[in-house]
Amino acid sequence: MNRADFPVVYPIATRWNDNDEYGHINNATYFEYLDTAVNGWLMQVCPNVRSLPLGVVASVSCEFFAEVAFPDVLEIGIATERIGTSSITYRLAVFRLGEADVKAVGRFVHVYVDAANRRPVEIPPAIRGAVETLPVISAGN
């Protein structure tokens, strides 16, 4: 994977407290970045997203290739791996602003559920339509 595989990006400014005692972004903070990128992008492309069924995180993972640290500005590349009936698997890549090298790659699964009973429901059409515009990157890439 490289920068060209991710034409859709969401910018993230790192914060001082994102660094750990080793001087780089703490691994757990990447999960916040991935969550912020997916939901921030969805809110941009589906302004009514908060009135739709809930997208809850069912799974998240991240592989690390190079360090980033405050005050880096990051771009989170957003693609999909799979769009199901009630779930979306995103493939996310972390880049330092203006750089092509992937610093980390994440996988993020949203399952859409009814707000009252938390049972799976179909992906809302507005979200499906937006997500279908993203590039598809298979799990093997």
DSSP file (Angstrom, degrees, kcal/mol; ACC not computed):
  #  RESIDUE AA STRUCTURE BP1 BP2  ACC     N-H-->O    O-->H-N    N-H-->O    O-->H-N    TCO  KAPPA ALPHA  PHI   PSI    X-CA   Y-CA   Z-CA
    1    1 A M              0   0    0      0, 0.0   101,-0.3     0, 0.0     2,-0.3   0.000 360.0 360.0 360.0 145.5    0.0    0.0    0.0
    2    2 A N    >   -     0   0    0     99,-0.1     3,-1.7    91,-0.0     4,-0.3  -0.879 360.0 -83.8-145.0 179.6    1.1    3.5   -0.7
    3    3 A R  G >  S+     0   0    0     97,-0.8     3,-1.8     1,-0.3    98,-0.1   0.822 120.7  62.9 -57.5 -35.9   -0.3    7.1   -0.6
    4    4 A A  G 3  S+     0   0    0      1,-0.3    -1,-0.3    96,-0.1    96,-0.0   0.743  93.7  63.6 -65.1 -22.4   -1.8    6.8   -4.1
    5    5 A D  G <  S+     0   0    0     -3,-1.7    -1,-0.3     1,-0.2    -2,-0.2   0.599 100.8  56.0 -74.2 -10.5   -4.1    4.0   -2.8
    6    6 A F    <   +     0   0    0     -3,-1.8    -1,-0.2    -4,-0.3    73,-0.1  -0.662  53.1 158.8-126.8  75.1   -5.8    6.4   -0.4
    7    7 A P        +     0   0    0      0, 0.0     2,-0.6     0, 0.0    -1,-0.1   0.733  67.1  69.8 -69.9 -19.6   -7.2    9.5   -2.3
    8    8 A V        +     0   0    0     70,-0.4    70,-2.9    -3,-0.1     2,-0.3  -0.882  68.6 170.0-100.5 122.4   -9.6   10.2    0.6
    9    9 A V  E     -A   77   0A   0     -2,-0.6    68,-0.2    68,-0.2    66,-0.0  -0.940  27.3-152.2-131.9 154.3   -7.8   11.4    3.7
   10   10 A Y  E     -A   76   0A   0     66,-1.8    66,-2.7    -2,-0.3     2,-0.2  -0.993  25.9-130.7-123.5 122.5   -8.8   12.9    7.0
   11   11 A P  E     -A   75   0A   0      0, 0.0     2,-0.4     0, 0.0    64,-0.2  -0.466  22.2-172.7 -77.1 144.1   -6.3   15.2    8.7
   12   12 A I  E     -A   74   0A   0     62,-2.8    62,-3.5    -2,-0.2     2,-0.6  -0.989  14.0-148.9-135.1 124.0   -5.3   14.8   12.3
   13   13 A A  E     -A   73   0A   0     -2,-0.4    60,-0.2    60,-0.2    59,-0.1  -0.831  23.5-131.1 -90.1 124.2   -3.2   17.2   14.3
   14   14 A T        -     0   0    0     58,-1.9     2,-0.3    -2,-0.6     3,-0.0  -0.334  20.0-139.2 -69.6 159.1   -1.2   15.3   17.0
   15   15 A R    >>  -     0   0    0      1,-0.1     3,-2.0    55,-0.1     4,-0.6  -0.847  20.5-112.9-119.7 156.4   -1.2   16.7   20.5
   16   16 A W  G >4 S+     0   0    0     -2,-0.3     3,-1.3     1,-0.3    54,-0.2   0.897 117.3  52.9 -52.1 -45.5    1.5   17.1   23.0
   17   17 A N  G 34 S+     0   0    0      1,-0.2    -1,-0.3     8,-0.0    -3,-0.0   0.491  91.0  76.8 -77.0  -0.3   -0.1   14.5   25.3
   18   18 A D  G <4 S+     0   0    0     -3,-2.0     8,-2.5     7,-0.1    -1,-0.2   0.761  79.2  88.2 -74.8 -25.3   -0.3   11.9   22.5
   19   19 A N  B <<  -G   25   0B   0     -3,-1.3     6,-0.2    -4,-0.6     2,-0.2  -0.437  69.9-148.4 -71.5 146.0    3.5   11.3   22.9
   20   20 A D    >   -     0   0    0      4,-2.8     3,-2.2    -2,-0.1    -1,-0.1  -0.427  40.2 -82.0-102.1-174.2    4.5    8.6   25.4
   21   21 A E  T 3  S+     0   0    0      1,-0.3    -2,-0.1    -2,-0.2    -1,-0.0   0.633 126.6  63.9 -67.3 -11.3    7.7    8.6   27.5
   22   22 A Y  T 3  S-     0   0    0      2,-0.2    -1,-0.3     0, 0.0     3,-0.1   0.452 117.1-109.9 -90.0  -1.1    9.6    7.1   24.6
   23   23 A G  S <  S+     0   0    0     -3,-2.2     2,-0.3     1,-0.3    -2,-0.1   0.622  85.3  90.6  86.6  13.6    9.0   10.3   22.6
   24   24 A H  S    S-     0   0    0     45,-0.1    -4,-2.8    -6,-0.1    -1,-0.3  -0.868  89.5 -70.3-133.0 171.2    6.5    9.0   20.0
   25   25 A I  B     -G   19   0B   0     43,-2.9    -6,-0.2    -2,-0.3    43,-0.1  -0.390  56.5-113.1 -63.2 130.6    2.8    8.6   19.7
   26   26 A N    >>  -     0   0    0     -8,-2.5     3,-1.2     1,-0.1     4,-0.8  -0.383  21.1-123.3 -64.4 140.2    1.5    6.0   22.1
   27   27 A N  H >> S+     0   0    0      1,-0.3     3,-0.9     2,-0.2     4,-0.6   0.854 109.6  56.9 -57.4 -37.8    0.1    2.9   20.2
   28   28 A A  H >> S+     0   0    0      1,-0.2     3,-0.8     2,-0.2     4,-0.8   0.804  96.7  64.8 -64.6 -27.8   -3.3    3.2   21.9
   29   29 A T  H <> S+     0   0    0     -3,-1.2     4,-2.0     1,-0.2     3,-0.4   0.801  88.4  68.1 -66.5 -28.8   -3.7    6.7   20.6
   30   30 A Y  H <X S+     0   0    0     -3,-0.9     4,-2.6    -4,-0.8    -1,-0.2   0.869  93.9  57.8 -57.8 -35.8   -3.7    5.4   17.0
   31   31 A F  H <X S+     0   0    0     -3,-0.8     4,-2.2    -4,-0.6    -1,-0.2   0.875 105.1  50.3 -64.3 -35.8   -7.1    3.8   17.8
   32   32 A E  H  X S+     0   0    0     -4,-0.8     4,-2.7    -3,-0.4    -1,-0.2   0.908 110.0  51.0 -64.7 -41.7   -8.4    7.3   18.6
   33   33 A Y  H  X S+     0   0    0     -4,-2.0     4,-2.6     2,-0.2    -2,-0.2   0.925 110.8  47.7 -61.7 -44.6   -7.1    8.6   15.4
   34   34 A L  H  X S+     0   0    0     -4,-2.6     4,-2.4     2,-0.2     5,-0.2   0.925 113.8  47.0 -63.4 -44.6   -8.7    5.8   13.3
   35   35 A D  H  X S+     0   0    0     -4,-2.2     4,-2.4     1,-0.2     5,-0.3   0.918 113.8  48.3 -62.1 -45.3  -12.0    6.3   15.1
   36   36 A T  H  X S+     0   0    0     -4,-2.7     4,-2.7     1,-0.2     5,-0.3   0.900 111.5  50.3 -63.3 -41.6  -11.8   10.1   14.6
   37   37 A A  H  X S+     0   0    0     -4,-2.6     4,-2.5    -5,-0.2     5,-0.2   0.948 113.5  43.4 -64.6 -49.1  -11.0    9.8   10.9
   38   38 A V  H  X S+     0   0    0     -4,-2.4     4,-2.5     1,-0.2    -2,-0.2   0.959 121.3  39.0 -62.7 -50.9  -13.8    7.4   10.1
   39   39 A N  H  X S+     0   0    0     -4,-2.4     4,-2.2    -5,-0.2    -2,-0.2   0.872 115.6  52.1 -71.5 -35.7  -16.5    9.3   12.1
   40   40 A G  H  X S+     0   0    0     -4,-2.7     4,-1.4    -5,-0.3    -1,-0.2   0.926 112.3  46.1 -62.7 -44.4  -15.2   12.7   11.1
   41   41 A W  H  X S+     0   0    0     -4,-2.5     4,-2.2    -5,-0.3     3,-0.3   0.928 111.5  51.9 -64.2 -44.9  -15.2   11.8    7.4
   42   42 A L  H  X S+     0   0    0     -4,-2.5     4,-2.4    -5,-0.2    -1,-0.2   0.898 107.9  52.1 -59.0 -39.7  -18.7   10.2    7.8
   43   43 A M  H  < S+     0   0    0     -4,-2.2    -1,-0.2     1,-0.2    -2,-0.2   0.822 109.7  50.5 -66.8 -30.0  -20.0   13.5    9.4
   44   44 A Q  H  < S+     0   0    0     -4,-1.4    -2,-0.2    -3,-0.3    -1,-0.2   0.904 119.8  33.9 -71.4 -42.0  -18.6   15.5    6.5
   45   45 A V  H  < S+     0   0    0     -4,-2.2    -2,-0.2     1,-0.3    -3,-0.2   0.675 128.5  36.2 -91.5 -17.9  -20.2   13.3    3.8
   46   46 A C    ><  -     0   0    0     -4,-2.4     3,-2.4    -5,-0.3    -1,-0.3  -0.708  66.5-177.3-132.0  79.9  -23.4   12.5    5.7
   47   47 A P  T 3  S+     0   0    0      0, 0.0     3,-0.4     0, 0.0    -1,-0.1   0.727  83.8  53.6 -54.8 -22.5  -24.3   15.6    7.7
   48   48 A N  T >  S+     0   0    0      1,-0.2     3,-2.2     2,-0.1     4,-0.3   0.175  71.0 120.2 -96.1  18.7  -27.3   13.7    9.3
   49   49 A V  G X   +     0   0    0     -3,-2.4     3,-1.4     1,-0.3    -1,-0.2   0.800  67.1  61.2 -56.4 -32.3  -25.2   10.8   10.5
   50   50 A R  G 3  S+     0   0    0     -3,-0.4    -1,-0.3     1,-0.3    -2,-0.1   0.685 101.3  53.3 -70.3 -16.5  -26.1   11.4   14.1
   51   51 A S  G <  S+     0   0    0     -3,-2.2    -1,-0.3     2,-0.1    -2,-0.2   0.414  98.3  83.2 -95.9   1.9  -29.8   10.8   13.4
   52   52 A L  S <  S-     0   0    0     -3,-1.4     3,-0.1    -4,-0.3    -3,-0.0  -0.464  98.5 -67.1 -96.8 170.4  -29.1    7.4   11.7
   53   53 A P        -     0   0    0      0, 0.0    -1,-0.2     0, 0.0    61,-0.2  -0.201  67.9 -91.9 -53.0 152.5  -28.7    4.0   13.3
   54   54 A L  E     -B  113   0A   0     59,-1.4    59,-2.6    -3,-0.1     2,-0.8  -0.432  25.5-147.2 -73.7 137.9  -25.5    3.7   15.4
   55   55 A G  E     -B  112   0A   0     57,-0.2     2,-0.3    -2,-0.2    57,-0.2  -0.914  24.5-170.3-100.0 106.3  -22.3    2.5   14.0
   56   56 A V  E     -B  111   0A   0     55,-2.9    55,-2.8    -2,-0.8     2,-0.6  -0.736  26.8-111.5 -99.7 148.5  -20.5    0.7   16.8
   57   57 A V  E     +B  110   0A   0     -2,-0.3    53,-0.2    53,-0.2     3,-0.1  -0.663  36.9 170.6 -80.8 120.1  -17.0   -0.4   16.7
   58   58 A A  E     +     0   0A   0     51,-2.5     2,-0.3    -2,-0.6    -1,-0.2   0.687  68.1   4.5 -99.0 -24.8  -16.8   -4.2   16.6
   59   59 A S  E     +B  109   0A   0     50,-0.9    50,-2.8     2,-0.0    -1,-0.4  -0.976  57.9 176.9-160.6 143.9  -13.1   -4.6   15.9
   60   60 A V  E     +B  108   0A   0     -2,-0.3     2,-0.3    48,-0.2    48,-0.2  -0.976   8.4 165.5-150.5 139.7  -10.1   -2.4   15.5
   61   61 A S  E     -B  107   0A   0     46,-2.3    46,-2.2    -2,-0.3     2,-0.3  -0.966  12.4-162.3-148.6 163.9   -6.4   -3.3   14.9
   62   62 A C  E     -B  106   0A   0     -2,-0.3     2,-0.4    44,-0.2    44,-0.2  -0.985   8.3-156.7-153.0 137.5   -3.3   -1.5   13.8
   63   63 A E  E     -B  105   0A   0     42,-2.8    42,-2.3    -2,-0.3     2,-0.4  -0.949  20.6-144.1-112.6 137.7    0.2   -2.5   12.4
   64   64 A F  E     +B  104   0A   0     -2,-0.4    40,-0.2    40,-0.2     3,-0.1  -0.849  28.7 162.8-110.2 136.1    3.0   -0.1   12.9
   65   65 A F        +     0   0    0     38,-3.2     2,-0.3     1,-0.4    39,-0.2   0.651  68.9   6.6-120.5 -29.9    5.8    0.6   10.4
   66   66 A A  S    S-     0   0    0     37,-1.9    -1,-0.4    35,-0.0     2,-0.1  -0.988  77.3-101.5-155.6 151.8    7.4    3.9   11.5
   67   67 A E        -     0   0    0     -2,-0.3     2,-0.3    -3,-0.1    37,-0.0  -0.409  27.3-172.3 -76.8 148.9    7.1    6.3   14.4
   68   68 A V        -     0   0    0    -43,-0.1   -43,-2.9    -2,-0.1     2,-0.3  -0.929  10.2-178.5-128.7 159.8    5.3    9.6   14.4
   69   69 A A    >   -     0   0    0     -2,-0.3     3,-3.0   -45,-0.3   -55,-0.1  -0.987  30.9 -49.3-153.9 157.9    5.4   12.2   17.2
   70   70 A F  T 3  S+     0   0    0      1,-0.3     3,-0.1    -2,-0.3   -55,-0.1  -0.498 116.1  34.5 -60.6 134.7    4.0   15.5   18.2
   71   71 A P  T 3  S+     0   0    0      0, 0.0    -1,-0.3     0, 0.0   -57,-0.1  -0.769  90.5 118.6-102.3  33.5    4.0   18.0   16.5
   72   72 A D    <   -     0   0    0     -3,-3.0   -58,-1.9   -59,-0.1     2,-0.5  -0.234  55.0-141.4 -57.5 146.5    3.4   15.9   13.3
   73   73 A V  E     -A   13   0A   0    -60,-0.2    24,-3.2    24,-0.1     2,-0.3  -0.958  24.7-156.6-106.1 131.3    0.3   16.5   11.4
   74   74 A L  E     -AC  12  96A   0    -62,-3.5   -62,-2.8    -2,-0.5     2,-0.4  -0.707  15.2-150.9-109.6 157.3   -1.1   13.3   10.1
   75   75 A E  E     -AC  11  95A   0     20,-2.6    20,-2.4    -2,-0.3     2,-0.7  -0.999  12.3-151.4-123.5 127.2   -3.4   12.3    7.2
   76   76 A I  E     -AC  10  94A   0    -66,-2.7   -66,-1.8    -2,-0.4     2,-0.3  -0.881  13.1-144.5-100.7 111.9   -5.5    9.1    7.7
   77   77 A G  E     -AC   9  93A   0     16,-3.2    16,-1.7    -2,-0.7     2,-0.5  -0.576  14.9-152.0 -75.7 136.2   -6.2    7.5    4.4
   78   78 A I  E     + C   0  92A   0    -70,-2.9   -70,-0.4    -2,-0.3     2,-0.3  -0.945  29.6 140.9-119.6 125.5   -9.6    6.0    4.2
   79   79 A A  E     - C   0  91A   0     12,-1.9    12,-1.9    -2,-0.5     2,-0.3  -0.851  41.0-112.4-142.4 178.2  -10.6    3.0    2.1
   80   80 A T  E     -dC 136  90A   0     55,-2.9    57,-3.3    10,-0.3    10,-0.3  -0.872  17.2-175.2-117.0 155.3  -12.8   -0.1    2.5
   81   81 A E  E    S-     0   0A   0      8,-3.5     2,-0.3     1,-0.4    58,-0.2   0.642  79.2  -1.1-108.7 -36.3  -12.0   -3.7    2.7
   82   82 A R  E     - C   0  89A   0      7,-1.6     7,-3.2    56,-0.1     2,-0.5  -0.974  51.0-159.3-158.4 139.3  -15.6   -5.0    2.8
   83   83 A I  E     + C   0  88A   0     -2,-0.3     5,-0.2     5,-0.2     2,-0.1  -0.975  27.6 172.3-120.7 114.5  -19.1   -3.6    2.8
   84   84 A G        -     0   0    0      3,-3.2    39,-0.2    -2,-0.5    -2,-0.0  -0.037  48.6 -82.8-101.1-155.2  -21.6   -6.1    4.2
   85   85 A T  S    S+     0   0    0     37,-0.1    38,-2.4     1,-0.1     3,-0.0   0.894 122.6   4.1 -80.6 -44.5  -25.3   -5.9    5.1
   86   86 A S  S    S+     0   0    0     36,-0.3    26,-3.2     1,-0.0     2,-0.3   0.388 125.4  60.0-121.9  -0.2  -24.9   -4.4    8.5
   87   87 A S  E     - E   0 111A   0     24,-0.2    -3,-3.2    36,-0.1     2,-0.4  -0.945  53.7-158.5-135.7 154.1  -21.1   -3.9    8.8
   88   88 A I  E     -CE  83 110A   0     22,-2.4    22,-2.5    -2,-0.3     2,-0.7  -0.998   9.3-154.9-127.7 129.8  -18.3   -2.0    7.0
   89   89 A T  E     -CE  82 109A   0     -7,-3.2    -8,-3.5    -2,-0.4    -7,-1.6  -0.930  17.0-160.0-105.4 116.2  -14.7   -2.9    7.3
   90   90 A Y  E     -CE  80 108A   0     18,-3.4    18,-1.8    -2,-0.7     2,-0.5  -0.683  10.7-150.6 -93.6 147.4  -12.4    0.1    6.7
   91   91 A R  E     -CE  79 107A   0    -12,-1.9   -12,-1.9    -2,-0.3     2,-0.4  -0.989  23.6-173.0-113.4 124.0   -8.8   -0.1    5.7
   92   92 A L  E     -CE  78 106A   0     14,-2.7    14,-3.3    -2,-0.5     2,-0.4  -0.931  12.0-163.3-125.0 142.1   -6.9    3.0    7.1
   93   93 A A  E     -CE  77 105A   0    -16,-1.7   -16,-3.2    -2,-0.4     2,-0.5  -0.980  12.5-141.8-126.6 138.4   -3.4    4.2    6.5
   94   94 A V  E     +CE  76 104A   0     10,-3.0     9,-3.4    -2,-0.4    10,-0.9  -0.871  25.1 174.1-102.5 125.0   -1.5    6.7    8.6
   95   95 A F  E     -C   75   0A   0    -20,-2.4   -20,-2.6    -2,-0.5     2,-0.3  -0.945  34.5-119.0-124.6 146.9    0.7    9.2    6.8
   96   96 A R  E >   -C   74   0A   0      5,-0.5     3,-2.7    -2,-0.3   -22,-0.2  -0.712  58.6 -82.3 -77.0 139.4    2.7   12.1    8.0
   97   97 A L  T 3  S+     0   0    0    -24,-3.2    -1,-0.1    -2,-0.3   -24,-0.1  -0.138 114.9   6.9 -47.5 126.2    1.4   15.2    6.1
   98   98 A G  T 3  S+     0   0    0      1,-0.3     2,-0.3    -3,-0.1    -1,-0.3   0.450 105.6 112.4  81.6   0.5    3.0   15.5    2.7
   99   99 A E    <   -     0   0    0     -3,-2.7    -1,-0.3     1,-0.1     0, 0.0  -0.797  54.9-154.3-109.3 151.8    4.8   12.1    2.9
  100  100 A A        +     0   0    0     -2,-0.3   -97,-0.8    -3,-0.1     2,-0.2   0.676  64.0 101.0 -93.9 -21.0    4.1    9.0    0.8
  101  101 A D  S    S-     0   0    0    -99,-0.1    -5,-0.5     1,-0.1     2,-0.4  -0.477  74.3-124.0 -74.2 133.1    5.4    6.4    3.3
  102  102 A V        -     0   0    0   -101,-0.3    -7,-0.2    -2,-0.2     3,-0.1  -0.610  23.6-174.7 -74.6 127.2    2.8    4.5    5.3
  103  103 A K        -     0   0    0     -9,-3.4   -38,-3.2    -2,-0.4   -37,-1.9   0.762  69.9  -6.7 -92.0 -31.1    3.5    4.8    9.0
  104  104 A A  E     -BE  64  94A   0    -10,-0.9   -10,-3.0   -40,-0.2     2,-0.4  -0.977  58.7-144.6-160.0 155.1    0.8    2.5   10.2
  105  105 A V  E     -BE  63  93A   0    -42,-2.3   -42,-2.8    -2,-0.3     2,-0.3  -0.996  20.8-169.7-128.3 130.4   -2.2    0.5    8.7
  106  106 A G  E     -BE  62  92A   0    -14,-3.3   -14,-2.7    -2,-0.4     2,-0.4  -0.802  16.9-151.8-119.2 160.4   -5.4    0.0   10.6
  107  107 A R  E     -BE  61  91A   0    -46,-2.2   -46,-2.3    -2,-0.3     2,-0.4  -0.998  18.8-178.3-128.6 132.7   -8.5   -2.1   10.2
  108  108 A F  E     -BE  60  90A   0    -18,-1.8   -18,-3.4    -2,-0.4     2,-0.5  -0.991   9.5-160.1-140.7 122.6  -11.7   -0.7   11.7
  109  109 A V  E     -BE  59  89A   0    -50,-2.8   -51,-2.5    -2,-0.4   -50,-0.9  -0.925   2.8-167.8-113.6 122.4  -15.1   -2.5   11.7
  110  110 A H  E     -BE  57  88A   0    -22,-2.5   -22,-2.4    -2,-0.5     2,-0.5  -0.905   2.7-166.4-100.7 131.5  -18.4   -0.6   12.2
  111  111 A V  E     -BE  56  87A   0    -55,-2.8   -55,-2.9    -2,-0.5     2,-0.4  -0.987  18.5-134.9-114.9 128.8  -21.6   -2.6   12.8
  112  112 A Y  E     +B   55   0A   0    -26,-3.2     9,-2.6    -2,-0.5     2,-0.3  -0.698  31.1 177.0 -87.6 131.1  -24.8   -0.7   12.5
  113  113 A V  E     -BF  54 120A   0    -59,-2.6   -59,-1.4    -2,-0.4     2,-0.3  -0.912  37.0 -98.1-133.4 156.3  -27.3   -1.3   15.3
  114  114 A D     >  -     0   0    0      5,-2.4     4,-2.1    -2,-0.3     5,-0.1  -0.556  33.4-133.2 -68.9 134.7  -30.7   -0.1   16.4
  115  115 A A  T  4 S+     0   0    0     -2,-0.3    -1,-0.1     1,-0.2   -63,-0.0   0.827  99.9  44.1 -63.0 -32.5  -30.3    2.5   19.1
  116  116 A A  T  4 S+     0   0    0      1,-0.1    -1,-0.2     3,-0.1    -2,-0.0   0.937 129.2  18.5 -81.9 -48.3  -32.9    0.9   21.4
  117  117 A N  T  4 S-     0   0    0      2,-0.1    -2,-0.2     3,-0.0    -1,-0.1   0.514  88.8-132.9-106.4  -4.2  -32.1   -2.8   21.3
  118  118 A R     <  +     0   0    0     -4,-2.1    -3,-0.1     1,-0.2     3,-0.0   0.721  56.5 142.7  60.4  24.2  -28.5   -2.8   19.9
  119  119 A R        -     0   0    0     -5,-0.1    -5,-2.4     1,-0.1    -1,-0.2  -0.727  60.2 -91.1 -91.7 145.6  -29.3   -5.5   17.4
  120  120 A P  B     -F  113   0A   0      0, 0.0    -7,-0.3     0, 0.0     2,-0.3  -0.214  47.0-179.0 -57.6 142.2  -27.7   -5.3   13.9
  121  121 A V        -     0   0    0     -9,-2.6    -9,-0.3   -35,-0.2     2,-0.0  -0.853  37.8 -76.6-131.2 168.8  -29.6   -3.4   11.2
  122  122 A E        -     0   0    0     -2,-0.3   -36,-0.3     1,-0.1   -37,-0.1  -0.348  58.0 -93.2 -65.1 148.1  -28.8   -2.7    7.6
  123  123 A I        -     0   0    0    -38,-2.4    -1,-0.1   -39,-0.2   -36,-0.1  -0.437  52.1-102.9 -58.4 129.4  -26.3    0.0    6.8
  124  124 A P     >  -     0   0    0      0, 0.0     4,-2.8     0, 0.0     3,-0.5  -0.305  27.0-122.2 -57.0 139.2  -28.2    3.2    6.3
  125  125 A P  H  > S+     0   0    0      0, 0.0     4,-2.9     0, 0.0     5,-0.2   0.854 110.5  54.7 -53.8 -39.6  -28.5    4.1    2.6
  126  126 A A  H  > S+     0   0    0      2,-0.2     4,-1.7     1,-0.2     5,-0.1   0.903 112.8  42.8 -63.1 -39.9  -26.8    7.5    3.0
  127  127 A I  H  > S+     0   0    0     -3,-0.5     4,-2.9     2,-0.2     5,-0.3   0.927 113.5  51.0 -72.0 -44.5  -23.8    5.8    4.7
  128  128 A R  H  X S+     0   0    0     -4,-2.8     4,-2.4     1,-0.2    -2,-0.2   0.931 110.1  50.9 -56.9 -45.9  -23.6    3.0    2.2
  129  129 A G  H  < S+     0   0    0     -4,-2.9     4,-0.4    -5,-0.2    -1,-0.2   0.902 113.4  44.4 -59.8 -42.1  -23.7    5.4   -0.7
  130  130 A A  H >< S+     0   0    0     -4,-1.7     3,-1.4    -5,-0.2     4,-0.3   0.935 113.9  48.9 -67.8 -45.9  -20.9    7.5    0.8
  131  131 A V  H >< S+     0   0    0     -4,-2.9     3,-1.7     1,-0.3    -2,-0.2   0.827 101.0  64.7 -66.5 -32.0  -18.8    4.5    1.6
  132  132 A E  T 3< S+     0   0    0     -4,-2.4    -1,-0.3     1,-0.3    -2,-0.2   0.651  93.6  63.0 -66.5 -13.3  -19.2    3.0   -1.8
  133  133 A T  T <  S+     0   0    0     -3,-1.4    -1,-0.3    -4,-0.4    -2,-0.2   0.621  86.5  94.4 -83.4 -12.6  -17.3    5.9   -3.2
  134  134 A L  S <  S-     0   0    0     -3,-1.7   -55,-0.1    -4,-0.3  -128,-0.1  -0.424  87.2-100.3 -77.0 152.4  -14.2    4.9   -1.3
  135  135 A P        -     0   0    0      0, 0.0   -55,-2.9     0, 0.0     2,-0.5  -0.352  34.1-126.2 -65.6 154.8  -11.5    2.8   -2.9
  136  136 A V  B     -d   80   0A   0    -57,-0.2     2,-0.5   -55,-0.1   -55,-0.2  -0.914  25.1-176.1-106.7 128.5  -11.5   -0.9   -2.0
  137  137 A I        -     0   0    0    -57,-3.3   -58,-0.1    -2,-0.5  -132,-0.0  -0.989  22.8-130.3-124.7 121.7   -8.3   -2.5   -0.7
  138  138 A S    >   -     0   0    0     -2,-0.5     3,-1.6     1,-0.1   -56,-0.1  -0.213  23.6-109.0 -70.9 161.4   -8.3   -6.2   -0.1
  139  139 A A  T 3  S+     0   0    0      1,-0.3    -1,-0.1   -58,-0.2   -57,-0.0   0.767 115.5  61.3 -61.4 -27.4   -7.1   -7.8    3.2
  140  140 A G  T 3         0   0    0      1,-0.2    -1,-0.3     0, 0.0    -2,-0.0   0.588 360.0 360.0 -78.5  -9.5   -4.0   -9.1    1.5
  141  141 A N    <         0   0    0     -3,-1.6    -1,-0.2     0, 0.0    -2,-0.2   0.454 360.0 360.0 -89.2 360.0   -2.7   -5.7    0.6
